[in-house]
Amino acid sequence: MFLFIKALKDDFLNKNATCATESVLTKTLWVVTVPALWTEKTRMLMRAAAEMTGIGEHNLLLASEPECAAVYYINLPQKLQIALGNIGEPGTKFLTADIGGGTGDLSAVEVQSDGTFKELCNVSGERVGGEQVNEAFYLEMYDSFKGGKVRQLFSEAEYYEIMKLEEEFENCKLTIRPDTSDEKIKIPIPNLVREKIKEKELELKNNAPITYNIKTQTLEVKRRYVREKLFEVPCSLIHNTISTVLKEHAEIKIVVLVGGFAESSIVQENLRSKLKEKFAEVKVVVPTSPFRAVLTGAVIFGHNPLIFTSRISRATYGIAVNELFDETKHNQSKKWFDEEDNVHRCKDVLSIHVKKGEAVALNEALNKKTYLPWSKSSKVIHLQVYETSDSGPVNGSVMYTTDHGCKKIAEISVDVPTAEESSKRDVSVRMIYGGTQLSVIAVCAHTGKECRAVIRFD
């Protein structure tokens, strides 16, 4: 990823060569988009890759791709907004589905009176997209030949020949319409494969969906077959993913399709047809250029990163602690004796900062918690951050880091303030949620001075 970002950055600087390079770097906000389903660790790796190219930490902004698409729509000319169901009016609730090559990301928002957004549900995603059609095509192609030799031949082919095949299939894939006929599409194949067919060392099975045209020396497959067979699985996954959100949020009446795979009229019409069966009032809208919606929205988001005033926490986040043991609520198996303080403690307790499904305002500091150094001589507090898909404890129960589904995702290192009295070395920690990334701030509980805190994701 470093190479891709560096190439884009260098190209931008070359086109602005008349300006001082250092000036452009420091005065430009670089927006990097990421899929909604990416973990905090993956987002941090993307940020690190961007910073390695020379982009400063404070000149970099990560943006969720479906959210960028929502920003794009809210900034369309008024006539287009009206045509899309008055999508920009305060109170309008809509679902953005960003369907690209490998992922389908969803974001449901409500337009506020001041034009900002409030998230309605967890940003979600599925591994679904145009690549599944490509993979299905390869499997059909391999299966159309007798024997198992064809896979090896493709692996030995020249790289540019494989790229040409994929590019041609990609172009054909987007031109296939729901009402397409039995007209065939032609796919070029590597020279090595053509030679083996010519020498009859490689033969197609009888009645295989993919055939070979001797005159054009290309593989051929009916458009209807591609539409009905190869698009079937990804289209069903897209429908099921969107339907799940619509069932939970009946107030959403507009679905916005964006992303490269959304350019396919098969995807568009398939979704409209299936949603009509159970969600007759829901309108599916697609921009003129679905592929550019995220890109354009990212630029607009860079100019107004505060447009999302509230987000929904997609998980429960907390820190592992050792509490004073309480016979009425703690598990006996977690009990241990702290010789230094001469007390019994409970290990593996999850000190919750935010629960799954909670609405969190942008950059809101959540549930301040106070922590003490493990040892009186410690200069750094190491706090282990856990997440779980569980919504949190009920009826005063306790959650443990060893509970099923609870996993460590990061570690926070906090510099402990120097003080003669150990009781004055406690640190108040707040997790900052509501932005694109999880972050943290820490202050000395007694002086109010901020402590250096670093979060490292596993």
N, C-alpha and C positions, 0 to 999 in steps of 0.2 A: 504493500500500500504506500510505503514511503516513496517509491519510484514514481507512482502515478501522481501523487500530490506534488512532488518536486517538479515533475514535467509541466504540470499546470501552472505552478508558481513561476517557474523560469520563463514559460511562454508569456505570461502576463507581464513580467518585468522586461522582457525583450521588446514587447509592444509599447512599453512606456519608458524606453531607453533614454528619452530626452530628459526625464526627471532623474534626480539622484536616487540610486537604488535603495540606499538606506532610508531615505525619506519616504519612498513608496512603501517599504516594508513596515515601517513604524506607524504610518498614517492610514494603512488599509486594514479593515476588519475582514478576516478570512473566515468564511462560513463553510464548514464541512458537514455534509448530511450523512446520517446513519439510519439504518433500519430500526423500526420500533422494537423489534424483538431482541436486539442486542443487549447483552448484559453490561453491568457497570464496568467490569474488567475489559471487555472488548471495546467499549467507548473510550476508556482510558488509554488503551493501546493505539486507537485511532488518533487520539489527541497527541500522544507521544510521537507517533509517526509524522504528524504535521509539524510538531515543534522541531523535529530532527532536520527538517528542510530549511530551518532558519526563521520560521514564523514565530514571533514572540508569544509567550503564554497569554498576555493580555490583548493580543491581536487576533485571538482564535476563538471561534464560537461553534459549538456542536449543535446541530439542529436535527430533530426527528423528521424523517421524510414525509410521512402522512400529514404532520403538522404544517410543514412547508406548503403542501398542496392546499390545505385549508386556508392558509394565509393568502395564497395566490387567488383563490376564489373570492375572498372577501374584498380583494382589491381590483376585481374586474370592473369595467365600465358599467354604469347603472343599467343600461339597456340589456346587457348580457346577464346581469344579476336577476333582473326581472324575468327574463326568458328562462332562467334556471330555477324559477320558483321563489323569487324574492329572497335569495339566499343571504343577502347582506342585512336584512332587517333585524333589529333587536328582538331577541326571543326565538329566532330561528334555530332549530337544532338539526344538524346534519352529520352524516357519517362519511369520512373520507377513506377510500380504499386505494392504497398505492400498490399496484400490482406490477412488479418488475420481472426480472429474469428468474430470480431464485426465491424471492420472498413476497408475501402479501401482507402489508401492514395496515392496520385500521386505527383511526382516531375519530372519536365522536365528540363534538363540541357544541356549545351554545353561544350565540352571538350576544354580547352584552350591550347595554344602552350606549356605552362610549366606544363601541366598535372593537372591543377586546374579546378574547375567548375565555370560556370556562370549560374545562374538560368534564365530560359526563361519565366516562368510565375508563378503566385501565386501557392504556394503549396496548394493543395486542397484535400478534402476527403469526403467520403460518409459513412454513417452507413450501410455497407454491408459486408457480409462475411459468414463464415461457420456456425455461430450461427443461421443465418436465415434458413438454411436447417434443423438444429436441431429443431428450433421452429415450422417449417412447419410439421416436423415429429410428434411432440407432438400433434399438432392440429389434424392431420389426425388420430392419434392413439385414441385420446379422442372421435373424431367424429365417429370412427368405432364401438364404443360400444353403446348399447341401454341405454337410460336414461342418467342422468347426474352424476351418482354415481362415475364413474371412476376417475374423477379429485380429489375428496376427498380422495379416496383410495391411490392415488399416493402421495398426500400431507402427508398422515399418514405413508407412507412406511419408512423403515430404510434408512438412508442417504447413507450407503455403497451400498445398492441395486440400488439406483438411479444412483450413480456414475458408477456402473458396467454396467448398461444399456447404459448410455451416452458414456462410453468408448468403448463399443462394437459397438455402432452405428457409432461413430467417426472413428473407424478402418475400418468398412465396407464401410463407405462413401468415403474414399480415395482410396479404391480398385475397386470401380465401374468404368468401362471404357465406352467410348462413344459407343462401339460396343457390350456392354454387352447383354447377353441373358435374358430369362425369369427366370433364376435361382433365387431362393429366398435367402434372407439373414435372419438369425435367431437372434432375439433380446431377451435377458433374461428380465424377468419382476419380480417385487417384489413378495415375497411369499404371502403377503396379497391379491394381485390381483389374483394370481394363485388359492388360496383357494376359492375365490368368484366365479371364473369361474368353478371350480370343483363342487361347491355346486349349480351351475346354478343360482346364485344370480346376476351374471354378464354375459351378452350375447353379442356376436358380431352381428352387423347388417348383413342382407343378402347382398351379392355382395360388401361388404366392401373391400377396397384395402389391408387392414391388416387382417390376419387370425391368428388362434391359432392352434399350433401343439400339440395335446394331448400327443404324444409319447415323444417329447423333452421338453414339457411344456414351449415353447417359442412362441413369436409372430413372424410372418413371413410376409415379404413384397417382392414383385418382384423388382429385381435390376432395371429393365426397368422403373418401376413406379417411383422409387426414382430419377432416372436420368431425366426423362421427366417432372415430376411434381414438385418435391421438389427442384430441382436445377434451375427451370425455372426463378423465380423472381430474386434471387441474380445474376445469370448469365446475365440477361438483364440489371440490374442496373450497373454491372461492365462494360458491353459493352457501355452503354449510357454515363457513366462517362468518360471513356477513349476517346470515339468518340468526345465528346465536346472539349477536349483539342486538338485532332488531327485536327479538323475543323479550330481551331484558329491558329494552328501552322503546316501548311502543310509541313514544312521543316523537321519535325520529321518522321523518317522512321523506327525506332526501338522501340518496346515496351518490356520492361523487366518485367516479372512477378516474384514476390517473395512473401514470407509469407506462413503461414501454409495452407491456403485454395488454394493457387496456386499449391500445390502438387497434387491436383485433376486433373486427365487427362480430366475429363468432363469440368472443367473450362477452361483449356488450349485449348482444341479443339473447344469448343463453341465460345471462343473469336476469335480464328484464323478464324473460318468459317464466323462469322458475320462481322469481320473487312475486310475480303477479298471482300465483296460485294461493299464497298465504298472506301476502302483504300487498293487497291490491292498491292501497293508497300511497305506497312508497314509489317515488319517482327516481329513476336512475339517470343521471346526467353525466355527460362526457365533454371535456373541452375540445377545441379544435385540434390542439396538439397535446395529448395527455402526457407525452414523454417530457415536454418542457415545463409542465406545471410545477414540478418539484424544484427544478432549477430556478425558475423565475421567483417562486415563493421563497426560496432560500435567500435570494438577494433582498427581497422585501423584508424578510424576517431579520436580516442583518441590520437594516435601518430601524427596525422596531422590535428588538428582542423581548420587550416587556408586554407584547401583545397577548401572551398567555398569562392571565392573572391567577389561574388556579389549575392544578393538576391533581389527578387521582393516584395515590400511591399504589403501585402494582404489586407490592409485597409488604410483609411486616418486617421492619428493621429494628435491630436491637444490639446490645453489647453484653458480652458474657461477664458476669460478676459473681462474687462470693458474698452472699447476704448473711446477716446474723440468722442463725437457725431458729425457725419458728415451728414448734411442735404441732401447731394447729393447721399448718398449711404445707410445710415442706416434706418432701419424700425422705424417709429415714436412710435410704441407700445413698443419699447425697450428703449426709452429715459427716463433718470432720472437725477436728480440734485444732484451733489456731493457738499455738504455744506462745507466740510473741505477744498477742493481745489477751490470752487466757480466756477465749470464748469459743463456743461452737459455731461453725458456719455451714452454710449450704452451698455446695459448688454447682457450677453449670447453670446458674439462673440466667434467664434472658431478660435483661433490663430493656424494656421496649421504648423506642423513641417515636415510632409511627406505625400504625396498623394498616394492613391491606384494606384498600377501599376508602381510606380517609381522604377528604379533600384538603389539599395543602396549598396555601397561597404562595405565589412566586417568591422564592428566596426567604420563605418563612423559617425561622429557627424553631425547631420542634422540641417540645418537652425537655427542658434543661435537666440534665442529670449530673450529680456530683460524684466524682471518683477520687479515691485516695491512692497514693503510691503503695505498691505491694510491700515495700520495705522502707523503713525510715531513712535509709541512705540512698534510695533510688533517685536518680536525676531525670528519668524518663518513665512515663506511664505507657505501657503497651496495652491497648484495648482491642479486643477481637470483635469484629462486626459480623453479625449473623443475619441471614434473611430466611424467611419461610413463607410459603404460599398460604399458610394458616392465617385466619383473620385475627388471631390473638386470643388471650385467655378469657374465659367467661366465668361469671359468678365468683370472682376473687381467686380463681385457680392460678397456678404458677406454670409458666412455660420454661422448658429447659432447652439448652442448646443441643442436647442429645435426643430430643423428640424427633420423630420421623418427619423428614422433609426439611428440617432445619439444617442449614449449612453455612459454614464460614465463608465470607466473600471478601473480607478485607481486614487490615489491621491499622489502627490509628496510633501514631506515636506522638505523645504530648510532652513537651519539656516542662518539668515540674519546677514551680517557683522556689527560690531559696528562702528559707525561713528558719528561725531558731526553734520555733515550736512546730512539731510535726502536725498538729491539728490545724495549722494554718497553711498547709501545703495542698489542700484539696483543690481540685480543678473542676469547673463546671463545663460540661461538653454539650453542644447542641449540634444535631445533624441538620444540614440545610438541604431541604427537598423542595421540589416544585420547578426546578430548572431542568435542563437536559441531563445533568449529571448530579450524582449524590456527592455532597461535600460536607465539611465539618469546620466548626470554630470552637475554640477553647479559651476560657478566661480563668484567672485566679479568683477563686470564690471570695477571697477576703479583700483583695486590692482592686479587683475589677479590671486588671490589666490583661490584655490578650496574650496568650501563650502560643508558642509555635506549635502547630499541629499539622501532621502530614498523614494523609490517608493513602495506603497502598493496597490495591485490589489483588486478590489471589489469581 
